[in-house]
């Protein structure tokens, strides 16, 4: 595709965004229902395309080019397709994020200011091998009134193409260009130069990848980097609960970014806790590495400094014995990726110390890190998990895909009346009310 073609695609997305922002909620929800139905009806073609991707990925795995975690993320089956369709319906059931009056303020009599939620505009997304990511992102963009440019990993190209075609056929009545699929790396580079037409870029991948995107564009970037997550087992933990949580956080689905990568154990309970949890990990095929204190208690491989910051994305885990909750907090803040952290303890004060001391998007008490997910949070789905702090943090759902603008309703007022020696005063009074075009609030 030429530079001119890419420019026209993005220009079309820009035009579509302006129109989609004014499509009513009923129409957007109806289109989402049509997408869910189309995914179910087209399951045979989707799974056939996915089988092509998986076959090629397994060949690359055998050659040492891909990891097993990547292959696992890539695979679809009937159950996963039904989950994807259900996710789209869940997005449709969310409250409409657009047109909400976030604040209403009287500046003076018959001069009223409203702050309303609106779409961001054109969102460019670059994501990894999971084909369900394409559907999640497209569904959230549609519900939030944003045009979206989709770039998936080459390893999922066949799956992404069929899913995209399925979505577009189901939404033929929406503005042309509301969703665009690009496939070549050079198209991404061109996209990054179009800061006059693209409002936000959302990359999902490694820190190096996100850093590359940030260094090569003037478009605001909402980055989703790796998930180096921890579970800390405190001296006041229910150790049976701690075993279950530590196991779930690692083995329930190790290939994803909210799986635990390092287990921290308070020295007061290490002798009692480690043998049992290590035995259960081994039953699940987890490769274990530990620091010197851990290896005095259980027989595991030695840990390296690099393991403390590793996102394994597989059945691998590092274990460290720590002095207390402050030592745990220090280790997490030094080595974590600001994604998701969890403490297991029955002591509320210790839980508060951990949760307020950790710099992460999500911090849990007595729960598995695997709960860090847009669907599980009740957001319908997620575009990604932001480990930054601006403009959204944690699982990014519909709210993270909106911004706001101000509407001012007046009755002929002039700024000159509020300046100078005899200036009229502003009332600046907050009130409850929804913006009604062309109408002033009536008490």
N, C-alpha and C positions, 0 to 999 in steps of 0.2 A: 504494500500500500504506500502511495506517495505522500509527501508532506501535505500536498493540497487536499488529498482524500482525508487525512487525519484532521486537518483544520476544518473541513466541512462537517465531519462527524461531530466534532466538539462544538462547532457553531450550531449545529442542529440540536444538540443536547441543551445548549444555552437557550434556544428558542422554546424547546419543549419544557424546560424548567419553569419558564414564565407562565406557560399555559397550565402545566400540571399543578402549580401552586393555587390555581383557581378551580380545580376539579373538586367537586363536593365529596364529603366523606362517604356517602352512600355509594357513589360510583367507584371510589378507590377500594372500598371494602368488597364490592361486587367483583372487581377485577382480581383481587386477591383470592376470592373464592374460586374464580375461574382458573387461576393458576394452580391451586391445590387439586382441582378436578383434573386438569390437563396432565399434571404429573402422574396421577394415578392411572389415567387412561393411556399414557404414553410410556408406561413403566418398562415394557418389553424393549423398546428402542433405547431407552436410557440405560438399562442394564447391559444391553449388548455393546453400547459405546463404552461403558465403564469397564467391561471385560477386556476390551482392546487396550485401554489404559493400564489396567492391572497386569495384563500379560506382559506388556512392554516394561512396566515397572519391576516386575519380578525378574525379567531378564537383566535389567540394570542392577538389581539387588545381587544377583548371582555374580555379576562382574565387579561388585564392590562400589558401584557408583551411587546407589541409593541405600537408605537404611530400611530396616523392617518397619520402623515407626512410620515412615513416609508411605510405605505400601499399605499399612493398616489404615491410615487416615484416608487413603484413596478409595478403598473398597466400598461399594454400595451393594445392598441386597434389597429384597422386597420389604423387609422390616424397616430398614433405614429410609427407604423411599416413603413409606407410610409416615414415618416420623417427620420427614421433611415436609410432606403435605400437611400434616398436623401442625407443624410449626407455622406454616403460612396462614393457616386458619387462626392460630393463636394471635398472630400479628393483627389480623383483621378484627379480632375481638377486643383489642386494646382501645382505650379512649383515643379519640381524635386529638393528635398533638397540635393541630393547627387552629389558628383563630382564637386561642384561649386568651382571655384578658388577664395578664399577669399582674397588672397594677392599674388603678384608676385614681387620678388626682385632679382636683379642681385647682386651677391656677388663679381664677377669679370667677365671679358670677358669669355663667354662660361661656366659660373658656375652660375646656376640659381636655386633659391629656390621658391617653390610653396607651399601655404597653402590651403589644400582642405578639404571640408566638407565630413564627413564619418559617418556611423552609430555608435551608442554607442556600440552595440553588443547584449547582452542578458539583457532584462529588465524584472524584476519581478514586477507585479502589484497586489495590494490587494485593492479591492474597495467595495463600499457599495451596497445597495439593488437595484439600478437602472439597469435593464438588458441592457439598451441601452449603459451603460458604457462599457460593454464587447465588443460591436461592435465598439464603438468609438476607444477604445484602440487598438484593433486588426487592425483596418483600418489604424490608424496612424503608428503603428509599421511596418506594411507591406509597406506602402508608403515610410517610412524612412529607410527601409532595416534592421530593427531590429527583432531578434527573441524575442518572448514575452511569459512570463509565467503568466497565468491569474488565479486569485483567487477571486471569488465573494463571497458575503454574502450567508450564508446558506438559508436565507429567499427567495432567488431567484434561488435556485439550479436547479429546473426543467427548468426554462426559460433559464438559462445560459447554461445548458447542450445541449438543442436543438439548441440554437443559435450557440454554438461552433461547434456542429456537422454539422450544415448548412454551416458554414464558411469553415470547413475543407473539406467537399465534393466539395465545389466550388473552392478550391485552391489545388486540388489533385496533380497538376503538379509542385507545389512549393516544395522546399526542405523539407523533412520529419522533423517534429519537429519545424517548424518556429513558431507555436503557440501551447501552451500546457495548458490544463485546469487542475488545481489541486483543490481538494475540502475539504481535511481534514486539521484541524489545525496543526497536527503534521507534515504535509508536508511543511507548512509554516515555522515551526521552523527549519526543515532540510534545507530548501531553504536559510534561513538567515545565515546558517553556511558556505555556498558555495561561499565565497568571491573570490575564485580562478576561478569560472566559471560564476558568475552573476555580471554584470557590474553596475547595478543601480536597486534600489528598489524604487517603487513609491506607497506609501500607501495613500488611500483616506479615511478619517474618523476623529474621534475626536482627540483632542490634546493628550489625554491619550494613545490612540491607536498608534498614530505616535511616541510618546515618547517611547512606548514599543518597537516598531520596531527599533528605533535608538539605544536603549540601548542593543539590542540583536543581533546586526550584525556589521560586519566591512565593509559591502558593503555601498557605498555612498547612502544616502537616500534623495530623493526629496519629501518632505512632503507636503501634502495637508490637512490642518487642518480645523477648523470651520470658518464660515463666520459671524462674528459679525460686520455687516455693518451699517453705519449711513447715514442719510440725514440731512444736516444742512440748515435751512431756514434763510437766512440773512435778515437784516433790509432793504436791497435794493432789495429784491426778488420781482419778479412778483408773487403775492400771488395766482393767479389763476393757473399759471404754477406750482407753488410749491405744491398746492393741488394735481394736477394731477400726478406729479412725486412721491410725498410721497405715494399716493394711489397705483400707479403701482408697486413701489418698494416693497410694502408689500403684496398686494393681488393678483397680476398677477399669481404668483406661489410661495406661502409662504414656501414650503418644501425644497427649494434649498438654497445653501450656499451664493448666491448673493442677496437674499432678505434682505430688511432692517429690523433691529431689534430694533434700537433706533432712534427716531426722535428728533433732536435738533432744538430749535426755539429761535431766537433772542428776547430778552425781549421787544424790541421796537415794534415788530409786533405781539407779542403773543396774546394780547387781540383781535386783529382783525382776526388773522389767525386760532387760535385753535378751536373756536366753529364750524366753517365750516368743517375743516378737520376731527374733531372728529365725527361729524354727518355722514360724508361719510364713515369713518371707521366702524361705528356702523351698517350702512346699509349693509356692507359686512361681518358682524359678527366678527369683530376684538375685542379681549379682550384688554383693554387699561389700562396701569398703568402710573402714573405720579409723579413727584416730588412735593414738597409743592407749588411752584410757579405755576405749571400747574394746580394743584387742586384748586387754588384760582380762576381760570378762567373757568374750565370745571369740570364736575363731573366724575372722573375716580378713579379707585382703587389706593391705595398708592403703590409706588414703593419701592423695597428693594434694598440694595446694590448689591445683587446678580443679579438683573435684568440688571444692566448696562453691564454685561459681558455674558449675556445669549444668546445662539443661540436657539431661540424658534423653528424654523423650522415649524411654524404653524401660525394661525391667532392671534398672540399676538404681542404687541408692547409696548415699554417703551418710555415715552416722558419726555424731560428735557428742561427747559428754561435756556438759557445761556446769559451771559452779552454781548458778542461780538464774533467776529471770533476767537480771540485768546483763549477765554474760550472754544469755540467749538473744536479748534485744540487740546487743552490740554486734553479735555475729550476723544476725539477719540484716541489720542496716548496712553492714560492711559488704556483705556478699549477695544479698537478695537483689531481685530485679524490680521491686516495688509492685509486684503483681498480687499475690495472695499468701497470707501467713496465718497459722493457726496455733493456739495454745490449748492444751488439755489440762485443766485444773479445776478443783472444787473450791478454790480460794478466790473469792470475788475481787479482793484487793490486788492479788497477783495478776488476775486476768486484766484488770484495769491498767496496771503498770505496763503489761505487755501490749495491750491494744492501743493505748495512747502513745506509747513510746516507739512503735513501729511505723516507719514511713512506707506505706503500701496502699494500693487502691482498695484492697479488701483485707480485713483482719477478723478472724473468727475465734470463737470461744467454744470449745467442745463440739467441733464439727469438722468434717473433712474439707480440705481445700478444693475438692472437686465441685463444691456448690457454687464456685465463682463462675457463673454462666448467665447470660442474658435470659434464657428461657427459664432457668430455675429461679432467677430473681423476679420473675413475673413481668419481664420486659417484652415477652413475645419471642424475641430472638436477639441476636447481637450482630453488629457490624464487626466487632472485634473487642478486645479488652485493652483499654488505654492504660499504659503505665506512667504516662505523664500526668500533669495536673491542670493543663489548660487545653481545650475548652470543656472536655469531658474526662471522667476518670472511671476506671473499672469497666465492667461490661457496658458497651455503648449501644443503647437502644434508640427508641424514637426521640426521646428528649435530647440525646446527644446529636441528633441530626436536625435540630431546629435552632434558630436564633430568635431575635425579636426585632420589632421596629415600633416606632412611636406614631400614633395618630393623634392629631390635635383638632378638636371640634370647637369652633368659635362662632361669634355672631358679629363680625365686623371689627374686632379689637385691633388696635394698632400699638406697636411697641413704643411709639412716641408718648402714648398715654402713661406708660410706666417708667418714664425717664424724666430727668430734670427736677426742678425745684418742687413742683406740685405733682410729683409722680404718684399714680395710684399704687396701692399696696397689693402684693400677691397674697392670696389666701393659703395656697399650698395645703389644701385639705384633702386627705385620703377619703375615698368613699367606696362602697361596694356597688359595682355595676359593670355591665358588659357593654362593649362598644356596639353602638347601633348606628350604621352609616347615615350621616346627615341629621342625626338627632342628638340633642343634648339631654343629659341625665335629668330625670324628673324625680325629685325626692318623694 
